[in-house]
Amino acid sequence: MPIQPSVAVFLLCAISLVIPSGFSLGAAMLVLGALALLRPSAPRVRLQREDWLLVAVLAGYFGLHVLLNLIHHAPGRQYDAPARFLLAIPALLLLRAWPPHPAALWHGAAVGAIGAGLLSLWQWLALALDRPGGSTNPIQYGNISALLAVLSACGLARAIQLRQSLPWKLLPAAGVLLGLAACLLSGSRGSWLALPCCALLAAWLLLRAGQGRLLLKLGAAGLVAIAALALLPNSPLTARARQAMTEADHYTRSANADSSVGARLEMLRVGLHLAPQHLLLGWGKEGMMQAKQQMVREGLASPSVEEHTHLHNEYLDAVVKHGLPGLLAVLALYLLPLRLFARRLCQAGSREARLAAAGGMMLMLSYLAFGLTQAFLTHNNGVMMLAFLMVILWSLAQEQPVSPANTA
């Protein structure tokens, strides 16, 4: 088995947040590595029905957005994000031919989460930033940090199951703690919504495995940690929660949209006003921006919504820009892989495959939660992490022979 896919998978996660666009290197290595499949000596990739379903949802999302962009006469830059899903298909073919070392993903996620946590602490303590965000937006930084923390938790479970030595348990454990620290310090409240979703899935998996006592211990530890964070002086958790409630109250009382939550609630209202007018094909991005500007000029919307290029809700944004087909495409992109991973979780015989399937479900649940407060698919880092982690986890969720190469 070539080492290149494993190196690419490791780098995708390990440097995703610590250097600008760090995720691009690993993704590019996977796409370019797929050219090796053109060699006559390359193994023949035999895709199963579920593989084809995953290919179909990736290609379908791209194809639908190309069609709708053509209808709306969208500029070329609006083809960029959907095209990233198309690039994940050759990566999938490469990974099905040469599955990566499972440790490449789990260790890469831990290293990436540790790097994100240390960078956040440095920006918070040394640079006095209220909301550390690395080289990207704090919202996106918080989302990806939460995702890396969740994958680190899967890596910790793997290390415990395989009874690995203490250093290999401490690495993912540090990833969980520092990834959560980066998520907390970012102040990204939307990313916090993903954590209980993943925790509920983990609880179900523990109960299914007959680990009810361990679940009680972990649940108690989690509640103590949350209480401690809430009681800390100047706690980011308490401050952001209190700020959200205050801003929501100001919006409901006086329609004050000049705040983070107020602007989101105003965009929700504007989106619900615009969506029914073009349900079939949507307004397109430029059309939506023009419609918002018109509403502001007529005094029907707050000026605070005018500058935003999306509605801070993945599902409403899809309906307004691309109509019901756009919403169905987003739901298919999230729910079909979720179903495929759930099926693999139930059917897989090997420990590695079940763990990867569980990680895949947590990936999809996280993005479903992220979408409630952020149109993450309008950002390159959101698209790249979803598309490439999806195909990586899918390749690992297939049955693999138990050997030192796959269990170390």
Buried (B, 14 or more C-beta within 10 A) or exposed (E): BEEBBBBBBBBBBBBBBBBEBBBBBBBBBBBBBBEBBEEEEBEEBEEEEBBEBBBBBBBBBBBBBBEBBEEBEBEEEBBEBBEBBBBBBBBBBBBBBBBBBBBBBBBBBBBBBBBBBBBBBEBBEEEEBEBBBBEBBBBBBBBBBBBBBBBBBBBBBBBBBBEBEEEBBEBBBBBBBBBBBBBBBBBBBBBBBBBEBBBEBBBEBBEEEEBEEEBEEBEEEEEEEEEEBEEEEEBBBBEBBEBBEEBBEBBEEEEBBEBBBBBBBBBBBBBEBBBEEBEEBBBBBBBBBEBBBEBBEEEEBBEBBBEBEBBBBBBBBBBBBBBBBBBBBBBBBBEBBBBBBBEBBEEBEBBBBBBBBBBBBBBBBBBBBBBBBBBBBBBBBBBBBBBBBBBBBBBBBBEBEEEEBBBE
